[in-house]
Amino acid sequence: MSAEAVYDCIVIGAGVQGSFTAYQLAKKGKKTLLLEQFVLPHTRGSSHGQTRIIRKAYDEDFYAHMLDECYELWAQLEKEAGVRLYRQTGLLVIGPENSRYYELVKTTLKKNKVPMVVLTRDNFSQHIPHVILDEGHGAVVEVPAGILYADRALKTAQGQFQKLGGVIRDKEMVTDIKPGPVVTVVTSSGAYQAKSVVITAGPWANRLLAHTGLELPLEVAKINVCYWKEKVPGSYDIEKRFPCFIQTECKESKEHIYGLPSNEYPGLMKLTPDRHFVLDCHPTYSNIVIGAGFSGHGFKFGPIIGKLLSELSLGEVPSYDLSPFRIRRFHGNTKSAL
């Protein structure tokens, strides 16, 4: 293969993280190839669907800190493409008043000076009609939170990447990765070479990493998405300013329950259940970068994760402390065949 055919970077997996990584690399003038095993768009991964929540309500402060820039990057993409990707709805957080998680969320919001409204049983129904606040539960509204238009956002990131000269090849499954100073990526249609490779393949990450002698303790989880019909038409409608919400530590589920107002399908309200990402270089091959483990809460971070993975692939110092996301935190749970 000639030197002209060598890319600066190949990104494997065209979900939200891979698409934003490719977009960030192209913005830096890097010759980038984005590979996807399925025909785009598709519903096999975790980046499809009409809406996702964007919020700073976390029990870990570093997520809220990263989201400051995330909001800026989403707004920047909206301006570049002339497309609306975010809508403010507010986020209602409900949980047992004395529980550790609920208190940590409130602390994070206060520490990061996020505009919020604390609700009590006395004034709850005035702000949130058609919902009952259980005795012993607290409630707080994160005012700037809202929804991201997921399918539209993914298509926009890919479109901007292509406008910058980036190449997308879908329906090309990666069958081998050959590490080296120049990495060779073999697909169902051919072979490509690049100075670095970024793997953002979701549930297929370990299958690809096996070619490099690495296995991470990643668990593929199925998240149930349910749509509930409104008893009172319009009561949970986004146009009536009903917020997104999180019910923490509830007796009905081991996981937190996440909900979005009626928007995708009029008269129906979406619910979903929700850990730390993997953002790091391969422990043996520094020019192979891994982005994985987004655990059902990674979509909103797409722009910043794309920026961080692009920095790692170029050997730059990351914009944020990536200690919580490094592979070494797994200790003995990382398997290596090397």
N, C-alpha and C positions, 0 to 999 in steps of 0.2 A: 504494500500500500504506500502511495506516495506521501511525502510530507504535507502536501496541500490538503490531503484527505484527513489529516489528524486534527481533531477538534480540541479546543481548550478544555471543554468539559462535556461529558455525556451525563444527562440526568435520566435515571430509570424510574418511571412511574409518573404519570401525568395527572395525579390528583392535585389537590390544592397546594400541598407542600412542594411537590416537584415542579408544578407550573410556576409558582412564585420564585423558586430557586432559579429556574431557567430564565425567567423574566429579569431577575436581579443581575444575573451573569450577562445577559444581553445588554442591559443598561450600561454595564461596565465595558462594553465593546468586545466581549469574549465570544468566540465562535462556539456556539452551543447546540447540541442535539438533544431533544427531548423524546424519549422512547415510551411507548405505551402498548401493552400487550393486547388490549381490547380496542375495538372500533370506538372512536370518540364521537359524541358523548356516550357514556355507559353508566350503569347502575350497580356495578359489581363491587365497587370499593366503598369509601365512606365520605366522599366529597360531593355526592349528588344530592338532589332534593332542592326544594325552593328556598328554605330558610334555615338559619342557624342563629343561636344567641351570641351576642357579644357583650361581655360583662367584665367588671373588675372584682366582683364578689368571689374572692378566693380565700382559703385559710392560709395560703402561702403568699407572702408579700412579693416575692420575685415575679410571680405571674402578673400581679397588678402593675408592677413597675414596668414590665415589658409592654403591657397594653397601652401605656401612654403613647409610645411611638407607633404602636399598631393602629390606633385611631388615626394618627397623622398619615400613615402610609395608605390606609384605606381611602381617606379623603383625597390624597394625592392621585391615586389610581382613578377615582371618580372624575377628578378634574382632567386628567390626561385623556381619558376615554370618553368623557361626556356622558357617563352612565351612572344612574343612582344605584348604589350598592348597599347603603346603610340607612336604616330608619330608626329613629329614637322612639322607644316605647316605655322605657323604664323597666326595672327588674324587681319583682317582689320576692324577697327571701323570707321564708317562714320556717321556724324551727323551735324545738324545746328551748325555752328561755335560758335555762342554766346549762345547756349543753356546750361542750368545748368547741365543736365546729361552728355553731351559730355565733358564739362569742368571738371566735377568731375572725370570722367573716366581717363582723361589725368593726373589730379592731383594725383590720386591713383597710376597710373603706375610710375609717377616720384618719389613719396614719397617712394615707395617700390623698387626703383632702377631697374625696369623691363626694359630690353633692348627694345627700340622702335624706330621707324622711323616716323617722321612727314612728311606727303605728302601735296603738294599744287596742285592747278589746273595746274600749269606749268609742274610739273614732275610726276603727277599721272599716266598718260598713259604709261610712261616708266616702272613703277613698276607693274601696274595692267592693262594689256591690256584688251580690250573688255568690259570695265566698264567706265561709264562717271561719273565724280564728278560734282554734281550740283553746280551752283553758290551759294555762301553763305554757303556752306558746308565745313567742315574740315575732314581730314582723318589722322589716325595714325595706324601704324602696330605694334602690340605686337609680337615681334619676337619669344619668346619661346613657344607661344601658339600652340595648335594642336588638334589632334583628339585622342579619346580613342576608342578602338575596344570593343564596349559595350557587345555584346553577349559573346565574348571570355573572357572578364574581369569577367563577372558574373560566367561563368562556372569555371574559374580558381579559384576565391575566394571560391566557393563551394567545388571544388576539394581539395584545400589546407586544408579547414576546416575538410573534411572527413579524409584526411591523418593524421591529428592531433588527430583523434579519435572522431570527432564530428558526430552526428547522424542527418540525414535529413529525414523527413517523409513528402512526398508530397501527394496530394489528401486527405488531412485531414483538413476539415473545422472546425474552432474553434466555438463551440456552446455555451460555457459558460466560464467565468473566475470567480473563487471564491477567493477573496482577503483574506489575512491572513499572519501570520508570514511565513507560507509555502503556496504558491499560488497553487491552483488546476486549471488546464486548461483542459476543457472537449472538445473533438473533436468528429467528426463523427465516429471515430474508437475506441475511448477509453478515458482514463483520465490519466493525467500526473501531477506530482508535482515538484515544484522548489522553491528554496530560493528567486529567483527573476524572473521577466518576463519583456521582452522588446517587445513593440508593434511597429512594423514597417510595417503596413499593408496598406499604401497608401490610396486610396479612401475608404477602408473598416475600417479605423481607428475608426471612431465614432461608427460604429456598434459594434465593440469590446469594446470600452470604455463605452458603455451603460451598460455593465455588471458590471462596477465598479462605476456607478452613475455619470459619467462625460461626458460632451459633449463640444467639442471645436468648435470654429467658423471656421471650415474648409470648403472650397468650392471646389468641384470636377470640374475641368476644362478640356474640351476637346481641345487638341492642334492639329491643322491641320498640317500634314506633306506633303509637295508637292515636286514633282520631276519635274524639268524643263529641257526640251531637249535642248542641245547645238545647237545654230545656226551654229557655226563654230566648227566642231568636234575636241575635245581635248583642246578647249580654256579654259575650267574651270576644267581641269583634275588635280588631285593631283600629278601626275607624272610631270606635267608642272609647279609645285610649285605654283598653284593657292591656295590662303589662305582660311581659314574659314573667315566668315565676320559677322558683326552686323551692321544693318542699324537702328540707333536710331531715335525716334520721327519723323517717316516719315508720310507723308500725306496719304499714302495708308493703314495704320494700326494704331489702338490705341496702340498696343503693338510694342515692338522692333521686327524686323525681323532678324532671325538668319539663316545663310547659311553655308553649308559645300561643299567642292569641289567634283567633280565627282569622286566617289570611289566605292560605294556600287554597283551601276549599271552603267556601262560605258556609257558615253554620257548623263547622267542625273545628275543634280545638286539639292541637298536637301536644302529646306527652312523650318524654323519653327518660330512661334511667342514665348516670355518668360513672390520674396518677401521673407520674412524671415522664417526660419525653426522653428519647435517646437522640442527642445531637453531638456527634463526636466523629473523630477520624478512626479508621480501622486501627486496632492496636499493633498490627504488623506492617500494613501498607498505608502510609500517611496520605497518599493521594486517592484513597477510597474513603468517601465520607458517608456517614449513615444518619438518616433521619427516620425515626420509627417510634412506635409506642405512643401514638397521639390520643389513645384511650377515650375517644368520643368527645373530647373537649378541645381539639387542636385546630379546628377550622378557623376560628377567629384570629389565631396567631399566624395564619398563612403568610402575610407580608413580612413579618419579623423573622419567622423561621426561614423563609426563603433568603432573606438578607444574611442570616447567620450561617446557613449552609453554604451559601456562595462565598462568604469570607473564609470558611474552613477549607473549601475546595481550592482557594487561591493562596492558601498559606498565610492569610492575614490574621491579625489579632481580632478575635470576636468582639463585637460591640458590647456584649454582656458577659457576665460571669457565668460560664456554662457548667460549673461544678455540680449542680443538681442533676444535670443531664448527661454526665460522662459515663462511659461504659464501665469504668473501674468501680463504680458503686455497687456493681453486681457481685464483686469478689469472686467466690467460687462457683457462682451460677453461670459463668461464661464458659462455654465449651470451645475448645480449639483442636483442630485436627492437624495442626502444623507441627 
